Amino acid sequence: MDITSLWLSAPSDAYRLWQETEAIGADRKPFSERSRVQHAAMFDRFLRHIQAQKATVATFDPAHVESFFRDIETRSKPGSSTSLRYAKMLRRLCRHLVEIELRTSDPASEVGLFERWPEDEPLPLFLDEEADNRLQTWVMQSVGDDVRILRNRAVVALFLGAGISAVELRHANYGHVVTEGARPNVYVAKRAPRDDRRVTLPSFSLPALRRWREAGPFVDDDLLFPAPGRTGTMNDVLLGAIVRDALEDIGFMAPDMSPRILRNTFARRQLLLGRSNEDTSRLLGLVSQRTVTRLRATIKQLTLP
């Protein structure tokens, strides 16, 4: 079962797994064990609230959020920080659900009561230019690779070279990737509000993708990266392990070692090359420019005297 399905079938388990493997605070550090236990209990309280109204983590809306906080404030002591702690938990949750494409919008951002509380959103993580170049070199290597390593280099090449999401990569077909001709590219099919798009592939990504395409018999409708044993789509846990192992191989460490950091690196590279926020967001398949705006802010910070 992939992570997205787990959020729908067992949301409490999905939340705990996210807290243990990916979630970070404003300081970019993983939460302590005590904090993870507290956050899980808070999430379960919110989950009971929306389930009582026949909603799920994929369908709750601003009205559900507002009614939840009305209940919290009614039951909390005046002047307590309970509402603020729940607000921070919920903002992190909503951002994550959008990032994994379980939701297309953040219902918490539409609730006016959040405007009086400070944002504690961490800056997006990405590879600096030196680490980006090291990973590009790692992707192009091939000496002595077995089939598993060929696959892993191709997975990282597509994440780093095209900025597609984990969900998009899991559902990419063999025929979606063009590695020859004047404009090598990957076709990304339409998903929810995201239109289909083609992203030009950079030269560093092509050798790994060509070697993977040549490694086995494929037809155009086959998954490009099927699960081991070709029994469906590859799950997010394996994709995360592939990216983490590649980053460790080049000596890069960060609080978040998931495919998201490669997607951010791709986007930031486009900005450094002179692309606009609008164009870069379109390459990512994003309707909003919020992610790209946050990444551009990291460039401005570095150029300040």
Secondary structure, 3 states (H helix, E strand, C coil): CCHHHHHHHCHHHHHHHHHHHCCECCCCCECCHHHHHHHHHHHHHHHHHHHHCCCCCCCCCHHHHHHHHHHHHHHCCCCCCHHHHHHHHHHHHHHHHHHCCCCCCCHHHHCHHHHHCCCCCCCCCCCCHHHHHHHHHHHHCCCCCCHHHHHHHHHHHHHHHHCCCHHHHHCCEHHHEECCCCCCEEEECCECCECCEEEECCHHHHHHHHHHHCCCCCCCCCECCECCCCCCECCHHHHHHHHHHHHHHCCCCCCCCCHHHHHHHHHHHHHHCCCCHHHHHHHHCCCCCHHHHHHHHHHHHHHCC
